[in-house]
Amino acid sequence: MILNFRMSLLLELLWAFIGLLLTISGTLIEASVAAPPLQGESLGIHVYPLGVTYQIGAVLLVGCLGGANAGAISQIAYIILGLTPWFPVFSQGGGIDYVSQPAFGYILGFLPGAWLCGALAFRFRRCIESLGFSCLCGLLAVHATGLTYLVFLSSSRQEWWDLAKIYSGNMFPSQLAVACAVAVLSLVTRRILFY
């Protein structure tokens, strides 16, 4: 019994560390999709950028693969690391002054998003529908937290609306595409790892 608990804790900490590394590196890589050429275009595969990074994908992936606790621990570590002046791991820098940035609310949303995604991913039968649903719920939790944070940061309703269009309206469709890819990737990975 104690050995199982220790192995479970060790596995969660390993997934949390992997999630932290993926979240940091996901900030640096722009998400894109590949498509075959249309009629009349030159041969080869065309790559189209989505306008977002793979950061949200990393947040959701650690939840789908490591579970709720690993997802939450990885994002707590990411937030703490980013708020220190020595590790500017956020997309636009870091440090304690970053809390005044509109994007910080969405970074805070990584915590409930990863936890919710992980909780739902292991609650239902492992299939593409349940993993897709868990990724969608995690993404919605990130945006709900970010939009709530904008309420406290904005001085007027118009300013809130403008920031909401920039940070949620423009980003959500592309992040939804990344979340769909994460659902497929996590299903394949969980089948390979037999869990």
Secondary structure, DSSP 8 states (H G I E B T S, - for coil): -HHHHHHHHHHHHHHHHHHHHHHHHHTTSEEEEEE---TTS-SS-EEEEEEEETHHHHHHHHHHHH-HHHHHHHHHHHHHHHHSTT---BTTB-SGGGGGSTTHHHHHHHHHHHHHHHHHHTTS-SSHHHHHHHHHHHHHHHHHHHHHHHHHH-SSHHHHHHHHIIIIITTHHHHHHHHHHHHHHHHHHHHHTT-
